[in-house]
Amino acid sequence: MTSITCCSGTVDVGTPTGNEEIIAGHKAYVANPAQPTGNVLVIGTDVFGFTVQNPRLIADRFAAEGYLCVVPDLFKGTEPPADLMDTIFAMNSKDATFGQTVAGVFRMLWYFPPFLFRNNEHRGFEIIKSVIADLKETRRVNKWGGAIGIKLAQQSDIVDVVTTTHPGGSLQFPRDAELIVKPIYFALAEIDQRIKEAERNSIKQALAQKTFVSEVECFEGVQHGFAIRGSRNDEKVFAQREKALEHTIAFFKRVLG
């Protein structure tokens, strides 16, 4: 479920403009659009959860496009601190010192075993499913996220469309792609130990047999995690991150109108 590439990155700078609410008994960050389209997007976060600024600022970007965007709390305070991604980012740098490497390893061993013990993919799926069920009473719901998004896209009655960025978890390709029954967009990293070229090709081949809209895009020169934690200080990485978000929004508009 968790590896170094799942956790490296940077914390975004900015002030989220939404609010926290309780939905289906779970805390959630909610970004309200000024001009609603009538659609709702639900974001499934990475291991750093819903309090870190990155997913909240992304939710604000979706809201600016007219989508009510909801980021549920999947981990109930058990997620590692946000500054751990900076520690691991420094640890992975080619200029990392011995001290930075030791600090990174120590902090990972301190935080991740308890996190993995308390959390799993199924629990996150059930939380998002309950949030979606609550929202669907009055709104049309769609999903942006990783492995959980793909699992939701395998169900015919939960969401209308899914986009997923560099998914991990317990997914097995091509089987999990073959089970998808809803429109889906994959934004994949070229450098990803979880989904390499063979897996990318198998996803494309599986979806090519489907009748619904789908797209699989590989972003060159970036690693797993780029679309949510890619550094704004790295011009090439941030350009790919922005491109992935723009293409995600375009896919939602293509499917939803």
C-alpha positions as CSV (number, residue, x, y, z in Angstrom):
1,M,0.0,0.0,0.0
2,T,2.8,2.4,0.9
3,S,6.3,2.9,-0.5
4,I,8.8,5.8,-0.6
5,T,7.3,7.1,-3.9
6,C,3.8,7.1,-2.3
7,C,5.0,9.5,0.3
8,S,7.7,11.8,-1.3
9,G,6.7,15.3,-2.4
10,T,6.1,18.8,-1.2
11,V,3.3,20.6,0.8
12,D,1.6,23.2,-1.4
13,V,1.5,26.8,-0.4
14,G,-1.8,28.5,-0.3
15,T,-5.0,29.1,1.7
16,P,-7.9,26.8,1.0
17,T,-11.2,28.6,0.8
18,G,-13.7,25.9,1.6
19,N,-15.0,24.6,5.0
20,E,-15.1,21.4,7.0
21,E,-18.5,19.7,7.3
22,I,-19.8,16.4,8.6
23,I,-21.2,14.1,5.8
24,A,-22.5,10.6,6.6
25,G,-20.8,10.9,10.0
26,H,-17.4,11.7,8.6
27,K,-15.5,15.0,8.6
28,A,-14.9,16.3,5.1
29,Y,-13.5,19.4,3.4
30,V,-16.1,21.0,1.1
31,A,-15.3,23.5,-1.6
32,N,-18.4,25.2,-2.9
33,P,-18.5,26.6,-6.4
34,A,-19.7,30.1,-7.2
35,Q,-21.5,28.9,-10.3
36,P,-22.6,25.3,-9.6
37,T,-22.9,22.8,-12.5
38,G,-25.0,20.4,-10.3
39,N,-22.3,17.8,-10.2
40,V,-20.2,16.7,-7.2
41,L,-16.7,15.4,-7.1
42,V,-15.3,13.3,-4.3
43,I,-11.6,13.2,-3.8
44,G,-9.9,10.1,-2.3
45,T,-6.7,11.3,-0.7
46,D,-3.3,9.8,-0.4
47,V,-1.7,8.7,2.9
48,F,-1.4,12.3,4.1
49,G,-5.2,12.6,4.4
50,F,-7.6,15.4,4.1
51,T,-6.1,18.1,6.4
52,V,-3.0,18.7,4.3
53,Q,-3.3,21.6,1.9
54,N,-2.6,19.8,-1.3
55,P,-6.0,18.0,-1.8
56,R,-7.9,21.0,-0.4
57,L,-6.3,23.4,-2.9
58,I,-7.1,20.9,-5.7
59,A,-10.7,20.8,-4.5
60,D,-10.8,24.5,-4.8
61,R,-9.6,24.3,-8.4
62,F,-12.4,21.9,-9.2
63,A,-14.9,24.2,-7.4
64,A,-13.7,27.1,-9.6
65,E,-14.8,25.0,-12.6
66,G,-18.3,24.7,-11.1
67,Y,-18.1,21.4,-9.2
68,L,-19.0,21.0,-5.6
69,C,-15.9,19.1,-4.3
70,V,-15.8,17.0,-1.2
71,V,-12.6,15.6,0.4
72,P,-13.6,13.0,3.1
73,D,-11.4,12.2,6.2
74,L,-10.3,8.6,5.5
75,F,-7.8,8.2,8.3
76,K,-9.4,9.8,11.4
77,G,-6.1,11.5,12.5
78,T,-3.9,8.4,12.1
79,E,-2.2,9.8,8.9
80,P,1.5,10.8,9.1
81,P,2.4,14.5,9.5
82,A,2.5,16.5,6.2
83,D,6.1,17.5,6.8
84,L,7.1,13.8,6.3
85,M,6.7,14.2,2.6
86,D,9.4,17.0,2.7
87,T,11.7,14.7,4.7
88,I,11.3,11.9,2.2
89,F,11.7,14.3,-0.7
90,A,15.0,15.4,0.7
91,M,16.0,11.8,1.4
92,N,15.4,10.9,-2.2
93,S,17.4,13.8,-3.6
94,K,20.7,12.9,-5.3
95,D,22.3,15.5,-3.0
96,A,20.9,13.9,0.2
97,T,23.3,13.8,3.1
98,F,23.8,10.8,5.4
99,G,21.8,12.6,8.1
100,Q,18.9,13.3,5.8
101,T,18.8,9.6,4.7
102,V,18.9,8.4,8.3
103,A,16.2,10.9,9.4
104,G,14.0,9.8,6.5
105,V,14.3,6.1,7.3
106,F,13.7,6.7,11.0
107,R,10.6,8.8,10.4
108,M,9.1,6.3,7.9
109,L,9.6,3.5,10.4
110,W,8.1,5.6,13.2
111,Y,4.9,6.6,11.3
112,F,4.0,4.0,8.7
113,P,3.7,0.7,10.6
114,P,1.0,2.1,12.9
115,F,-0.7,3.8,9.9
116,L,-0.8,0.6,7.9
117,F,-2.1,-1.3,11.0
118,R,-5.0,1.0,11.5
119,N,-6.0,1.6,7.8
120,N,-6.7,-0.4,4.7
121,E,-8.2,0.1,1.2
122,H,-11.5,-1.5,2.2
123,R,-12.0,0.9,5.1
124,G,-11.4,3.9,2.8
125,F,-13.7,2.4,0.2
126,E,-16.5,2.1,2.7
127,I,-16.1,5.6,4.0
128,I,-16.2,7.1,0.5
129,K,-19.1,4.9,-0.4
130,S,-21.1,6.2,2.6
131,V,-20.2,9.8,1.8
132,I,-21.3,9.3,-1.8
133,A,-24.6,7.6,-0.7
134,D,-25.3,10.6,1.5
135,L,-24.5,13.1,-1.3
136,K,-26.4,11.2,-4.0
137,E,-29.7,11.8,-2.3
138,T,-29.6,15.3,-3.8
139,R,-26.7,15.5,-6.2
140,R,-24.9,13.6,-9.0
141,V,-21.6,12.3,-7.7
142,N,-18.3,11.6,-9.4
143,K,-14.8,10.5,-8.2
144,W,-11.2,11.7,-8.4
145,G,-8.6,9.6,-6.7
146,G,-6.4,6.5,-6.9
147,A,-7.1,2.8,-6.2
148,I,-10.4,3.4,-4.5
149,G,-11.6,5.3,-7.5
150,I,-10.9,2.3,-9.7
151,K,-12.8,0.1,-7.3
152,L,-15.8,2.5,-7.5
153,A,-15.6,2.5,-11.3
154,Q,-16.1,-1.3,-11.2
155,Q,-19.6,-0.8,-9.6
156,S,-22.5,0.2,-11.8
157,D,-24.5,2.2,-9.3
158,I,-22.2,4.4,-7.2
159,V,-20.5,7.0,-9.5
160,D,-21.0,8.3,-13.0
161,V,-17.3,8.9,-13.9
162,V,-13.9,8.4,-12.3
163,T,-10.5,9.9,-12.8
164,T,-7.5,8.3,-11.2
165,T,-3.9,9.5,-10.8
166,H,-1.0,7.1,-10.3
167,P,-3.1,4.5,-8.4
168,G,-1.5,2.0,-6.1
169,G,-3.0,-0.2,-3.4
170,S,-3.9,-3.8,-4.1
171,L,-4.8,-3.3,-7.7
172,Q,-3.9,-6.1,-10.2
173,F,-3.7,-5.2,-13.9
174,P,-5.1,-6.0,-16.4
175,R,-7.9,-7.6,-14.2
176,D,-8.9,-4.5,-12.4
177,A,-9.1,-2.6,-15.7
178,E,-11.2,-5.4,-17.2
179,L,-13.7,-5.0,-14.4
180,I,-14.3,-1.2,-14.9
181,V,-17.8,-0.4,-16.1
182,K,-17.8,3.4,-15.9
183,P,-16.1,6.2,-17.9
184,I,-12.5,6.6,-16.5
185,Y,-9.4,8.7,-17.1
186,F,-6.0,7.4,-16.0
187,A,-3.2,10.0,-15.4
188,L,-0.1,7.8,-14.9
189,A,3.5,8.7,-14.1
190,E,6.3,7.5,-16.5
191,I,8.5,6.6,-13.5
192,D,6.3,4.3,-11.3
193,Q,7.3,1.0,-9.7
194,R,3.7,0.1,-9.3
195,I,2.5,0.7,-12.8
196,K,5.2,0.3,-15.4
197,E,5.0,0.3,-19.2
198,A,3.6,-3.3,-19.4
199,E,0.8,-2.4,-16.9
200,R,0.0,0.8,-18.7
201,N,-0.3,-1.1,-22.0
202,S,-2.5,-3.8,-20.4
203,I,-4.8,-1.1,-19.0
204,K,-5.1,0.5,-22.5
205,Q,-5.8,-2.9,-24.1
206,A,-8.5,-3.8,-21.5
207,L,-10.3,-0.4,-21.9
208,A,-10.1,-0.5,-25.7
209,Q,-12.7,-3.4,-25.5
210,K,-15.2,-1.2,-23.6
211,T,-18.0,0.9,-25.1
212,F,-17.8,3.8,-22.6
213,V,-15.4,6.8,-22.8
214,S,-12.0,6.1,-21.4
215,E,-8.5,7.6,-21.7
216,V,-5.0,6.5,-20.4
217,E,-2.3,9.1,-20.4
218,C,1.3,8.8,-19.4
219,F,3.1,11.9,-18.2
220,E,6.8,11.8,-19.1
221,G,9.6,12.5,-16.7
222,V,7.6,12.4,-13.5
223,Q,7.3,9.9,-10.6
224,H,4.4,8.4,-8.7
225,G,2.7,11.1,-6.7
226,F,3.4,14.0,-9.1
227,A,-0.3,15.0,-9.6
228,I,-0.9,15.7,-5.9
229,R,2.5,16.3,-4.4
230,G,4.7,17.4,-7.3
231,S,7.0,20.3,-6.3
232,R,6.0,23.8,-7.5
233,N,9.8,24.6,-7.4
234,D,10.5,22.0,-10.1
235,E,9.3,23.6,-13.4
236,K,9.0,20.4,-15.4
237,V,7.3,18.4,-12.6
238,F,4.9,21.3,-11.9
239,A,4.1,21.7,-15.6
240,Q,3.1,18.0,-15.8
241,R,1.1,18.3,-12.6
242,E,-0.9,21.2,-14.0
243,K,-1.4,19.4,-17.3
244,A,-2.7,16.3,-15.4
245,L,-5.2,18.5,-13.5
246,E,-6.3,20.4,-16.7
247,H,-6.8,17.1,-18.5
248,T,-8.8,15.7,-15.6
249,I,-11.1,18.7,-15.6
250,A,-11.5,18.4,-19.4
251,F,-12.4,14.7,-19.1
252,F,-15.1,15.5,-16.5
253,K,-16.5,18.1,-18.8
254,R,-16.4,15.8,-21.7
255,V,-18.4,13.1,-19.9
256,L,-20.7,15.3,-17.8
257,G,-21.2,18.2,-20.2
